[in-house]
Amino acid sequence: MMASEGFTNERITAVLATIDPQQRTDRHFDHDEFVATSLVPMDDLIEAVRDGEVTSSQTIAAVSYYLAFIAHRDTN
């Protein structure tokens, strides 16, 4: 998906993955990068999007895509 159509040609790739918290390793960022990460259960992320706590358009688009096209396959 495009980060901002008409403003930049930056592309963003959303990846759905299952991560075992016990298998996490150290992260290595550049000296001028400040990144905060956390593992969030999918149900909590969906609730945060619905409640307006998550305002990142890329995250909202990825969660919406998941709900529309992927989640229903897991229940069939």
C-alpha atoms as an extended CHARMM CRD file, in Angstrom:
* protein
*
        76  EXT
         1         1  MET       CA              0.0000000000        0.0000000000        0.0000000000  PROA      1               0.0000000000
         2         2  MET       CA              1.1500000000        3.5470000000       -0.5620000000  PROA      2               0.0000000000
         3         3  ALA       CA              2.0440000000        5.5460000000        2.5400000000  PROA      3               0.0000000000
         4         4  SER       CA              0.7250000000        8.8190000000        1.1380000000  PROA      4               0.0000000000
         5         5  GLU       CA             -0.4710000000        8.9410000000       -2.4470000000  PROA      5               0.0000000000
         6         6  GLY       CA              0.6200000000       12.0790000000       -4.2390000000  PROA      6               0.0000000000
         7         7  PHE       CA              3.1420000000       13.0370000000       -1.5720000000  PROA      7               0.0000000000
         8         8  THR       CA              5.7110000000       10.2590000000       -1.6740000000  PROA      8               0.0000000000
         9         9  ASN       CA              6.4110000000        7.0370000000       -3.5190000000  PROA      9               0.0000000000
        10        10  GLU       CA              7.1550000000        5.1860000000       -0.2860000000  PROA      10              0.0000000000
        11        11  ARG       CA              5.6220000000        1.7260000000       -0.1550000000  PROA      11              0.0000000000
        12        12  ILE       CA              4.6470000000       -0.1110000000        3.0070000000  PROA      12              0.0000000000
        13        13  THR       CA              4.2650000000       -3.8600000000        3.2980000000  PROA      13              0.0000000000
        14        14  ALA       CA              1.9950000000       -5.2800000000        5.9820000000  PROA      14              0.0000000000
        15        15  VAL       CA              2.8700000000       -8.7650000000        7.2030000000  PROA      15              0.0000000000
        16        16  LEU       CA              0.7010000000      -11.0460000000        9.3060000000  PROA      16              0.0000000000
        17        17  ALA       CA              2.7750000000      -13.3740000000       11.4560000000  PROA      17              0.0000000000
        18        18  THR       CA              2.4430000000      -15.5550000000       14.4910000000  PROA      18              0.0000000000
        19        19  ILE       CA              5.2620000000      -14.8350000000       16.9230000000  PROA      19              0.0000000000
        20        20  ASP       CA              6.2450000000      -16.8830000000       19.9340000000  PROA      20              0.0000000000
        21        21  PRO       CA              7.1320000000      -14.3030000000       22.6210000000  PROA      21              0.0000000000
        22        22  GLN       CA              9.6600000000      -16.7630000000       24.0530000000  PROA      22              0.0000000000
        23        23  GLN       CA             11.6090000000      -16.6920000000       20.7660000000  PROA      23              0.0000000000
        24        24  ARG       CA             12.1350000000      -12.9140000000       20.5910000000  PROA      24              0.0000000000
        25        25  THR       CA             15.6900000000      -11.7180000000       20.1360000000  PROA      25              0.0000000000
        26        26  ASP       CA             17.4530000000       -8.3830000000       20.4950000000  PROA      26              0.0000000000
        27        27  ARG       CA             16.6360000000       -5.7580000000       17.8990000000  PROA      27              0.0000000000
        28        28  HSD       CA             19.3890000000       -3.7340000000       16.3000000000  PROA      28              0.0000000000
        29        29  PHE       CA             18.4610000000       -0.2850000000       15.0120000000  PROA      29              0.0000000000
        30        30  ASP       CA             20.6140000000        2.5420000000       13.7070000000  PROA      30              0.0000000000
        31        31  HSD       CA             21.9570000000        4.9490000000       16.3270000000  PROA      31              0.0000000000
        32        32  ASP       CA             19.4190000000        7.6030000000       15.3260000000  PROA      32              0.0000000000
        33        33  GLU       CA             16.3870000000        5.2950000000       15.2180000000  PROA      33              0.0000000000
        34        34  PHE       CA             14.0330000000        5.2270000000       18.1650000000  PROA      34              0.0000000000
        35        35  VAL       CA             11.5340000000        2.4050000000       17.7920000000  PROA      35              0.0000000000
        36        36  ALA       CA              9.2060000000        1.0830000000       20.4720000000  PROA      36              0.0000000000
        37        37  THR       CA              7.7590000000       -2.3590000000       19.8060000000  PROA      37              0.0000000000
        38        38  SER       CA              5.3310000000       -4.6010000000       21.6010000000  PROA      38              0.0000000000
        39        39  LEU       CA              3.5500000000       -7.8460000000       20.8490000000  PROA      39              0.0000000000
        40        40  VAL       CA             -0.2140000000       -7.3400000000       20.9640000000  PROA      40              0.0000000000
        41        41  PRO       CA             -2.7930000000      -10.1240000000       20.6480000000  PROA      41              0.0000000000
        42        42  MET       CA             -4.8650000000       -9.6970000000       17.4680000000  PROA      42              0.0000000000
        43        43  ASP       CA             -8.1380000000       -9.3680000000       19.4110000000  PROA      43              0.0000000000
        44        44  ASP       CA             -6.6290000000       -6.5040000000       21.4330000000  PROA      44              0.0000000000
        45        45  LEU       CA             -5.4060000000       -4.7970000000       18.2550000000  PROA      45              0.0000000000
        46        46  ILE       CA             -8.8350000000       -5.0960000000       16.6280000000  PROA      46              0.0000000000
        47        47  GLU       CA            -10.4550000000       -3.6170000000       19.7320000000  PROA      47              0.0000000000
        48        48  ALA       CA             -7.9410000000       -0.7460000000       19.7840000000  PROA      48              0.0000000000
        49        49  VAL       CA             -8.7250000000        0.0590000000       16.1480000000  PROA      49              0.0000000000
        50        50  ARG       CA            -12.4820000000       -0.0700000000       16.8070000000  PROA      50              0.0000000000
        51        51  ASP       CA            -12.1080000000        2.1440000000       19.8810000000  PROA      51              0.0000000000
        52        52  GLY       CA            -10.0490000000        4.7280000000       18.0060000000  PROA      52              0.0000000000
        53        53  GLU       CA             -6.9320000000        4.1270000000       20.1070000000  PROA      53              0.0000000000
        54        54  VAL       CA             -4.9850000000        3.1890000000       16.9750000000  PROA      54              0.0000000000
        55        55  THR       CA             -4.9280000000        6.0290000000       14.4560000000  PROA      55              0.0000000000
        56        56  SER       CA             -2.2100000000        4.8440000000       12.0850000000  PROA      56              0.0000000000
        57        57  SER       CA             -3.8770000000        4.5700000000        8.6830000000  PROA      57              0.0000000000
        58        58  GLN       CA             -1.5720000000        1.7220000000        7.6520000000  PROA      58              0.0000000000
        59        59  THR       CA             -2.5000000000       -0.2810000000       10.7330000000  PROA      59              0.0000000000
        60        60  ILE       CA             -6.2070000000        0.4150000000       10.2860000000  PROA      60              0.0000000000
        61        61  ALA       CA             -5.9970000000       -0.6820000000        6.6450000000  PROA      61              0.0000000000
        62        62  ALA       CA             -4.1120000000       -3.8580000000        7.5500000000  PROA      62              0.0000000000
        63        63  VAL       CA             -6.5670000000       -4.7940000000       10.3230000000  PROA      63              0.0000000000
        64        64  SER       CA             -9.5350000000       -4.0280000000        8.0660000000  PROA      64              0.0000000000
        65        65  TYR       CA             -8.0620000000       -6.2160000000        5.3180000000  PROA      65              0.0000000000
        66        66  TYR       CA             -7.4920000000       -8.9990000000        7.8350000000  PROA      66              0.0000000000
        67        67  LEU       CA            -11.0890000000       -8.8240000000        9.0620000000  PROA      67              0.0000000000
        68        68  ALA       CA            -12.5500000000       -8.6410000000        5.5490000000  PROA      68              0.0000000000
        69        69  PHE       CA            -10.4790000000      -11.2430000000        3.7450000000  PROA      69              0.0000000000
        70        70  ILE       CA             -8.5310000000      -13.4600000000        6.1540000000  PROA      70              0.0000000000
        71        71  ALA       CA            -10.3100000000      -13.8670000000        9.5010000000  PROA      71              0.0000000000
        72        72  HSD       CA            -13.4530000000      -15.3650000000        7.9940000000  PROA      72              0.0000000000
        73        73  ARG       CA            -11.3810000000      -18.0910000000        6.2800000000  PROA      73              0.0000000000
        74        74  ASP       CA            -10.1380000000      -19.2620000000        9.6830000000  PROA      74              0.0000000000
        75        75  THR       CA            -13.7230000000      -19.9070000000       10.8300000000  PROA      75              0.0000000000
        76        76  ASN       CA            -14.8610000000      -21.8260000000        7.7260000000  PROA      76              0.0000000000
